[in-house]
Amino acid sequence: MNIIVTGSIAYDYLMTFPGHFAEHIIPDQLHHISLSFLVDEMRRQRGGCAANIAYNLALLGERPQLMGTVGQDFGEYRVWLEHHGVDTTLIRTELDLFTASFFVNTDQDGNQIASFYTGAMARARNLSFHHLDKRQIDLVVISPNDPQAMVKYAAECQELDIPYLYDPSQQIIRLSGEDLQQGLAGCDLLVVNEYEFEMLQEKTGLSAEALRSFPTRACITTLGAEGAHIWEERTLYAIPPFPPQRIDEPTGVGDAFRAGLIKGLASNFPWEIAGRMGALAATYALEKPGPQSHHYTLDEFVTRFRQFFDDDGMLDVLSEHSYSI
C-alpha cells in the first residue's frame, strides 16, 4: 500500500517528574499558574507524530513515504529512518532552521505537561500534493503539523480525491472550528483520543453522533488503558488493550496504534483484527523509552498477537512476508 504520512518530525526531550502534578496545582489559582518541576531524568529521542507513525508502519512491513520539513540537524535522523524502512524523499530540509522539538514532562500517574517548538515544521505549509502523482497514493495520513499545512493538505486531498486519515489531535486547540469541520468533511478515517474527541465537539459545536458521521469509513477513538472504540456507521467495535509486559513511557503510543490500525486495513483485515493490531503495536511502544526505541519482526508480532488475540489464521499473510532490518 502506498502511504504518505504527513505531520511533525521532531526530537523529543522526555523528562520524568518523581511526583504527582495534581499535588502542586491549586484549583482556585488556575488563572495565574506559575509552576516549576524538578525532574530527575531527561532523554532525547527521535520523535514527531508523522515520523513515529512511519517508523511503526515500516516495522509492520510497509514502505511509507514521510512528508514534512526538517532542519539543519536532521542528518542522523534521516539515516535512522531510511535504515528502518522509511522513504524520506518527500522530506525538505530547511538549512536555516532547526528540526522541531517536543518537550514533555511525565509524572508518576502518567500525566504529561508538554511544549512544542515548531522550528522547520512551520514551513510544511509550502509542500503540496499537486506535485505528486495521485494515482500512486493509496492513503494520506494528516497528523499534527503546522496548522496551515494541515488545512492545506486536507483541502488538496479532497480536491485530488485522495483518501486520507485525519488526526488533528494535539493541534485541535490551534485549528478553528471551521478548519476542523473542513478537515472532517472529506476524511476517510478520523482517529483521536477520547479527550480530543470531546475537544472536537466543543470546537465545532457538533454532537458526538454528528462527528462520527463525517468519516467515509470509520471514526476511531482511543481510550488509553481501556483500548479503543471503532465506529463504522452505527456499528461499534470495542477493541480491548493488549496487556503490556512492562510500562515505560507513553509518548508515541497513539502513533503506534495508528500504524497498526492502518496496516490491518491495508491487509484488508476486518475492523476487529485491524484494531487489535493497533492495540499490540501501541503496547510495543509503551514498553520502551521513547517512541522509536522498540523493534520487532513480523513473525514476532504475529506470535505475540496470538498469545492474547485470536485471528483465525488471517495474520499468516504477515508472517509470510516477515523480514528483519
Buried (B, 14 or more C-beta within 10 A) or exposed (E): BBBBBBBBBBBBBBBBBEBEBEEEEEEEEEEEEEEEBEBEEEEEBBBBBBBBBBBBBBBBBBEBBBBBBBBBBBEEBBEBBBEBBBBBEBBEBBEEBBBBBBBBBBBEEEEBBBEBBBBBBBBBBEBEBEEBEBEEBEBBBBBBBBBBBBBBBBBBBBEEEBBBBBBBBBBBEEBEBEBBBBBBEBBBBBBBBBBBBBBBBEBBEBEBEEBBBBBEBBBBBBBBEEBBBBBBEEEEBEBEBBEBEEEBBBBBBBBBBBBBBBBBBBBEBEBBBBBBBBBBBBBBBBBBBBBBBBEBBBBBBBEBBEEBBEBEEBBEEBBEEBEEE
